Amino acid sequence: MQDIHSLKTKPQRRAEIASSCIGEIKNDNEDYARLAKKFPALVHTCGLVQATAFVLAKEKSKEKDKDPGKKNGPTTGEIYLKHLARVMEYPDNTNLHEESRKAPLLDYQHMTQDSIDCAAWLKRYAEAVFEDV
C-alpha cells in the first residue's frame, strides 16, 4: 500500500511529466517554445483534431523546404505531440491525432479538455526554460 505522502494529484503528475519533456529539448527550442505557446489557444479555437492536423501539415510543408541531403528525424511538431500525449498519460507510442480523430464524441470532448490542460503545462515550462521566446 502506498504512503499517503507519496500520492500525487493529477496536476502534480502532469507538471512533473511536462518538466521532463521540456528537459529533453535540445535543438529547435525556439520552434518548440513557439508551438507550445500557441497550441492551447489553437485547440480551444479549433478542437484537438484540427489543431493536431494543422501542426502535422505545417511540419510537412517545412520538410519540403529542408535540404534533401539532411538527415530527417522527428519534426518539432511530432516531438511536441508526442510530449503532449505523454503529459496526458497515454502510452509512448500513441498517435494523438489518430486517437482523437477516431474517438467517440464524449471521449473526444474529454481528450480536448485534457489536451488544453496538459498543453498549458508544456507552455508554462517552455516559457520558463526558453526565456528568449
MIROZA-935627 format. One line per field, with one value per residue: x, y, z of N, C-alpha, C in turn; residue number from 1. Coordinates in nm, 4 decimals. Example, Ala and Ser with C-alpha at 12.3 -4.5 7.8 and 13.67 -1.06 7.14 Angstrom:
<atoms>
npx <- 1.3190 1.2850
npy <- -0.5690 -0.2250
npz <- 0.7800 0.7080
capx <- 1.2300 1.3670
capy <- -0.4500 -0.1060
capz <- 0.7800 0.7140
cpx <- 1.3200 1.2900
cpy <- -0.3300 0.0030
cpz <- 0.7800 0.7870
i <- 1 2
</atoms>
This chain:
<atoms>
npx <- 0.0831 0.0448 0.2177 0.0559 0.1765 0.3164 0.1425 0.0263 -0.1346 -0.3347 -0.2635 -0.0036 0.1315 0.1173 0.2601 0.5144 0.5757 0.5630 0.7737 0.9928 0.9721 1.0217 1.2812 1.4096 1.4391 1.6612 1.7597 1.6244 1.4722 1.3424 1.1414 0.9933 0.9153 0.7634 0.5542 0.4529 0.3581 0.1468 -0.0252 -0.2282 -0.4310 -0.4951 -0.6114 -0.8293 -0.9709 -1.0117 -1.0410 -0.9209 -0.8558 -0.8384 -0.6376 -0.4136 -0.3921 -0.3295 -0.0766 0.0725 0.0463 0.1705 0.4297 0.4911 0.5013 0.7231 0.9192 0.9473 1.0817 1.3326 1.6829 1.7518 1.9553 1.9940 1.9775 1.6787 1.4930 1.2589 1.0086 0.9673 0.6983 0.6007 0.7462 0.6489 0.3737 0.4035 0.5114 0.2948 0.1016 0.2269 0.2223 -0.0497 -0.0757 -0.0857 0.0136 0.3570 0.3722 0.1495 -0.0495 -0.1589 -0.3156 -0.4517 -0.5839 -0.7545 -0.9048 -1.0499 -1.2002 -1.5038 -1.7706 -1.8056 -1.5689 -1.3882 -1.4432 -1.3590 -1.0876 -1.0076 -1.0387 -0.8601 -0.6246 -0.5921 -0.5469 -0.3095 -0.1391 -0.1105 0.0619 0.2970 0.3397 0.3854 0.6280 0.7937 0.7988 0.9284 1.1793 1.2837 1.3549 1.3904 1.1868
npy <- -0.1181 0.2258 0.5029 0.7780 1.0225 0.9934 0.9988 1.1616 1.4438 1.4819 1.7231 1.7566 1.5273 1.5728 1.8134 1.7293 1.5425 1.7101 1.8833 1.7076 1.6458 1.8941 1.9244 1.7452 1.8698 1.9772 2.0879 2.3334 2.4776 2.7209 2.6970 2.4927 2.6139 2.8241 2.6819 2.5479 2.7639 2.8599 2.6444 2.5636 2.7634 2.7251 2.4683 2.5259 2.7004 2.5574 2.2847 1.9553 1.7644 1.9179 2.0964 1.9278 1.8246 2.0563 2.1196 1.8949 1.9181 2.1637 2.1037 1.9173 2.0756 2.2282 2.0325 1.9881 2.2132 2.1803 2.0917 1.8403 1.6535 1.6431 1.4692 1.3189 1.3483 1.3160 1.5702 1.9020 1.9463 1.6832 1.5887 1.7582 1.6810 1.4180 1.4589 1.5926 1.3889 1.2204 1.3751 1.3770 1.1297 0.9040 0.5970 0.5671 0.5190 0.6345 0.7816 1.0840 1.2391 1.0497 0.8997 1.0926 1.1595 0.9280 0.8910 0.8494 1.0939 1.1915 1.1001 1.2349 1.5019 1.5003 1.4352 1.6635 1.8693 1.7744 1.7879 2.0635 2.1392 1.9943 2.0894 2.3447 2.3071 2.2290 2.4649 2.6486 2.5509 2.5642 2.8400 2.9191 2.7894 2.8372 3.1292 3.3312 3.3335
npz <- 0.0000 -0.0791 0.0642 0.2140 0.1721 -0.0589 -0.2666 -0.5596 -0.7045 -1.0031 -1.1470 -1.0344 -1.1253 -1.4016 -1.4246 -1.3486 -1.5519 -1.7773 -1.7220 -1.7435 -2.0137 -2.1406 -2.0595 -2.2267 -2.4707 -2.7082 -2.9600 -3.1875 -3.0046 -3.0062 -3.2014 -3.0843 -2.8414 -2.9403 -3.0626 -2.8370 -2.6968 -2.8543 -2.8987 -2.6967 -2.7260 -2.9919 -2.9870 -2.8255 -2.9898 -3.2357 -3.1822 -3.0912 -3.2957 -3.5348 -3.4573 -3.4145 -3.6715 -3.8134 -3.7047 -3.7866 -4.0671 -4.1132 -4.0372 -4.2312 -4.4601 -4.3951 -4.4048 -4.6790 -4.7570 -4.6519 -4.6707 -4.9017 -4.8610 -4.5931 -4.2837 -4.1812 -3.8935 -3.6241 -3.6489 -3.5100 -3.4476 -3.4365 -3.2191 -3.0203 -3.0140 -2.9333 -2.6803 -2.5647 -2.5631 -2.3831 -2.1477 -2.1146 -2.0231 -2.1873 -2.3524 -2.4743 -2.7533 -2.8648 -3.1133 -3.1159 -3.2859 -3.4475 -3.2471 -3.1343 -3.3559 -3.4099 -3.1843 -2.9922 -2.9487 -2.6725 -2.5537 -2.7147 -2.6483 -2.3833 -2.4209 -2.5597 -2.3678 -2.1738 -2.3246 -2.3551 -2.0893 -2.0369 -2.2371 -2.1466 -1.9305 -2.0641 -2.2013 -1.9897 -1.8787 -2.1043 -2.1511 -1.9206 -1.9331 -2.1918 -2.2268 -2.4176 -2.6038
capx <- 0.0000 0.1246 0.2161 -0.0293 0.2609 0.3733 0.0387 0.0329 -0.2557 -0.3195 -0.1779 0.1352 0.1883 0.1310 0.3698 0.6392 0.5994 0.5907 0.9083 1.0904 0.9634 1.0917 1.4232 1.4621 1.4534 1.7993 1.7664 1.4993 1.3905 1.2583 1.0222 0.9162 0.8561 0.6591 0.4415 0.3974 0.2885 0.0262 -0.1091 -0.3521 -0.5318 -0.5352 -0.7051 -0.9511 -1.0398 -1.0453 -1.0588 -0.7967 -0.8249 -0.7943 -0.5107 -0.3060 -0.3786 -0.2598 0.0643 0.1346 0.0525 0.2715 0.5600 0.5125 0.5434 0.8604 1.0065 0.9717 1.1759 1.4636 1.7870 1.7237 2.0646 1.9972 1.9155 1.5465 1.4496 1.1234 0.9936 0.9326 0.5567 0.5862 0.8008 0.5534 0.2537 0.4440 0.5208 0.1590 0.0400 0.2910 0.1688 -0.1880 -0.0590 -0.1093 0.1371 0.4545 0.3530 0.0178 -0.0624 -0.2647 -0.4052 -0.5382 -0.6685 -0.8601 -0.9892 -1.1345 -1.2691 -1.6448 -1.7880 -1.7770 -1.4255 -1.3199 -1.4568 -1.2713 -0.9496 -0.9817 -1.0185 -0.7332 -0.5122 -0.5735 -0.4840 -0.1720 -0.0623 -0.0790 0.1822 0.4113 0.3586 0.4465 0.7689 0.8674 0.8212 1.0262 1.3112 1.3283 1.3145 1.4041 1.0716
capy <- 0.0000 0.3473 0.6005 0.8920 1.1344 0.9682 1.0155 1.2899 1.4827 1.4818 1.8357 1.7328 1.4297 1.6380 1.9104 1.6524 1.4870 1.8231 1.9300 1.6154 1.6597 2.0173 1.8976 1.6656 1.9523 2.0238 2.1741 2.3957 2.5116 2.8356 2.6447 2.4171 2.7103 2.8956 2.5893 2.5258 2.8856 2.8800 2.5252 2.5605 2.8503 2.6605 2.3613 2.5908 2.7603 2.4644 2.1467 1.8782 1.7025 2.0202 2.1520 1.8320 1.8186 2.1781 2.1058 1.7950 1.9730 2.2694 2.0373 1.8542 2.1793 2.2647 1.9241 2.0072 2.3236 2.1435 2.0387 1.6985 1.5701 1.6456 1.3543 1.3511 1.2910 1.3643 1.7150 1.9697 1.9200 1.5432 1.5802 1.8251 1.5976 1.3024 1.5080 1.6207 1.2589 1.1695 1.4517 1.3314 0.9958 0.7987 0.5217 0.6378 0.5016 0.6869 0.8859 1.1659 1.2810 0.9366 0.8666 1.1934 1.1542 0.8087 0.8837 0.8885 1.2342 1.2224 1.0788 1.3435 1.6227 1.4819 1.4459 1.8034 1.9444 1.7265 1.8378 2.2048 2.1432 1.9429 2.1829 2.4599 2.2728 2.2385 2.6077 2.7105 2.5118 2.6169 2.9836 2.9337 2.7392 2.9064 3.2660 3.4234 3.3279
capz <- 0.0000 -0.0905 0.1720 0.1800 0.1306 -0.1909 -0.3670 -0.6294 -0.7752 -1.1489 -1.1881 -0.9953 -1.2193 -1.5322 -1.4160 -1.3445 -1.6854 -1.8670 -1.6908 -1.8024 -2.1600 -2.1785 -2.0367 -2.3379 -2.5910 -2.7280 -3.0783 -3.2313 -2.8887 -3.0402 -3.2695 -2.9853 -2.7483 -3.0148 -3.0766 -2.7035 -2.6569 -2.9349 -2.9136 -2.6165 -2.7878 -3.1163 -2.9508 -2.7753 -3.1032 -3.3440 -3.1392 -3.0886 -3.4255 -3.6290 -3.4105 -3.4436 -3.8179 -3.8525 -3.6665 -3.8740 -4.2038 -4.1137 -4.0319 -4.3608 -4.5544 -4.3584 -4.4511 -4.8225 -4.7729 -4.5970 -4.7573 -4.9232 -4.8139 -4.4476 -4.2189 -4.1282 -3.7671 -3.5961 -3.6587 -3.3850 -3.4230 -3.3941 -3.0834 -2.9322 -2.9991 -2.8529 -2.5421 -2.5172 -2.5330 -2.2616 -2.0349 -2.0996 -1.9653 -2.2851 -2.3786 -2.5583 -2.8981 -2.9008 -3.2142 -3.0602 -3.3941 -3.4834 -3.1323 -3.1204 -3.4764 -3.4045 -3.0552 -2.9862 -2.9128 -2.5322 -2.5325 -2.7851 -2.5676 -2.2682 -2.4700 -2.5948 -2.2435 -2.1168 -2.4050 -2.3214 -1.9564 -2.0460 -2.3206 -2.0609 -1.8537 -2.1558 -2.2281 -1.8710 -1.8672 -2.2201 -2.1281 -1.8119 -1.9715 -2.3142 -2.1937 -2.5306 -2.6956
cpx <- 0.0879 0.1085 0.1344 0.0528 0.3220 0.2687 0.0480 -0.1001 -0.2289 -0.2365 -0.0304 0.2026 0.2138 0.2458 0.5044 0.6747 0.6353 0.7318 1.0138 1.0888 1.0401 1.2417 1.4885 1.4927 1.5953 1.8052 1.6279 1.4107 1.3035 1.1298 0.9324 0.8445 0.7428 0.5350 0.3739 0.3158 0.1539 -0.0721 -0.2347 -0.4639 -0.5839 -0.6362 -0.8374 -1.0348 -1.0939 -1.0849 -0.9292 -0.7599 -0.7708 -0.6598 -0.3946 -0.2841 -0.3020 -0.1105 0.1353 0.1477 0.1598 0.4112 0.5925 0.5595 0.6847 0.9592 1.0419 1.0772 1.3161 1.5578 1.7640 1.8340 2.0717 1.9217 1.7830 1.5199 1.3073 1.1190 0.9572 0.7868 0.5319 0.6361 0.7027 0.4297 0.2836 0.4552 0.3816 0.0875 0.0979 0.2377 0.0231 -0.1939 -0.1093 0.0207 0.2267 0.4279 0.2181 0.0298 -0.1835 -0.3647 -0.5030 -0.6340 -0.7845 -0.9559 -1.0886 -1.2214 -1.4177 -1.6571 -1.7527 -1.6295 -1.3447 -1.3273 -1.3664 -1.1248 -0.9132 -0.9548 -0.8876 -0.6137 -0.4864 -0.5023 -0.3373 -0.0837 -0.0247 0.0451 0.3064 0.4434 0.4300 0.5952 0.8513 0.8965 0.9264 1.1673 1.3672 1.2839 1.3128 1.2841 0.9512
cpy <- 0.1249 0.4362 0.7215 1.0102 1.1140 0.9810 1.1549 1.3173 1.4778 1.6017 1.8184 1.6346 1.4950 1.7379 1.8394 1.5976 1.5981 1.8758 1.8384 1.6231 1.7824 1.9994 1.8184 1.7493 2.0063 2.1263 2.2290 2.4341 2.6344 2.7896 2.5712 2.5137 2.7878 2.8088 2.5659 2.6461 2.8997 2.7636 2.5246 2.6456 2.7900 2.5489 2.4215 2.6467 2.6566 2.3248 2.0696 1.8202 1.8061 2.0791 2.0577 1.8202 1.9404 2.1676 2.0085 1.8465 2.0802 2.2088 1.9704 1.9563 2.2270 2.1604 1.9412 2.1138 2.2905 2.0926 1.8888 1.6053 1.5603 1.5262 1.3953 1.2754 1.3358 1.5169 1.7725 1.9422 1.7785 1.5242 1.6424 1.7385 1.4718 1.3418 1.5346 1.4909 1.2019 1.2421 1.4124 1.1885 0.8845 0.7206 0.5950 0.6283 0.5556 0.7950 0.9694 1.2103 1.1690 0.9004 0.9650 1.1897 1.0393 0.8014 0.9186 1.0299 1.2658 1.2038 1.1919 1.4733 1.6162 1.4959 1.5912 1.8858 1.9037 1.7835 1.9855 2.2178 2.1015 2.0344 2.3071 2.4320 2.2808 2.3848 2.6756 2.6789 2.5633 2.7652 3.0053 2.8974 2.8135 3.0520 3.3595 3.4211 3.3898
cpz <- 0.0000 0.0320 0.1257 0.1286 -0.0077 -0.3016 -0.4286 -0.6973 -0.9255 -1.1953 -1.1490 -1.0901 -1.3549 -1.5321 -1.4194 -1.4828 -1.7837 -1.8458 -1.7531 -1.9553 -2.2079 -2.1602 -2.1481 -2.4618 -2.5989 -2.8412 -3.1098 -3.1143 -2.9139 -3.1068 -3.1711 -2.8907 -2.8153 -3.0290 -2.9421 -2.6569 -2.7283 -2.9312 -2.8259 -2.6766 -2.9183 -3.0896 -2.9047 -2.8897 -3.2006 -3.2986 -3.1570 -3.2249 -3.5233 -3.5885 -3.4409 -3.5939 -3.8689 -3.8237 -3.7600 -4.0176 -4.2143 -4.1140 -4.1656 -4.4641 -4.5235 -4.4090 -4.5985 -4.8473 -4.7252 -4.7058 -4.7755 -4.8736 -4.6623 -4.3906 -4.1536 -4.0000 -3.7438 -3.6008 -3.5215 -3.3485 -3.3758 -3.2511 -2.9847 -2.9087 -2.9180 -2.7051 -2.4844 -2.4800 -2.4034 -2.1378 -2.0085 -2.0447 -2.0574 -2.3036 -2.4790 -2.7079 -2.9464 -3.0071 -3.1742 -3.1665 -3.4294 -3.3704 -3.1200 -3.2394 -3.4694 -3.2781 -3.0686 -2.9271 -2.7679 -2.4991 -2.5969 -2.7046 -2.4447 -2.3090 -2.5005 -2.4695 -2.1759 -2.1927 -2.3774 -2.1870 -1.9635 -2.1301 -2.2402 -1.9761 -1.9419 -2.1855 -2.1110 -1.8617 -1.9846 -2.2023 -2.0193 -1.8562 -2.0921 -2.3044 -2.3143 -2.6251 -2.6303
i <- 1 2 3 4 5 6 7 8 9 10 11 12 13 14 15 16 17 18 19 20 21 22 23 24 25 26 27 28 29 30 31 32 33 34 35 36 37 38 39 40 41 42 43 44 45 46 47 48 49 50 51 52 53 54 55 56 57 58 59 60 61 62 63 64 65 66 67 68 69 70 71 72 73 74 75 76 77 78 79 80 81 82 83 84 85 86 87 88 89 90 91 92 93 94 95 96 97 98 99 100 101 102 103 104 105 106 107 108 109 110 111 112 113 114 115 116 117 118 119 120 121 122 123 124 125 126 127 128 129 130 131 132 133
</atoms>
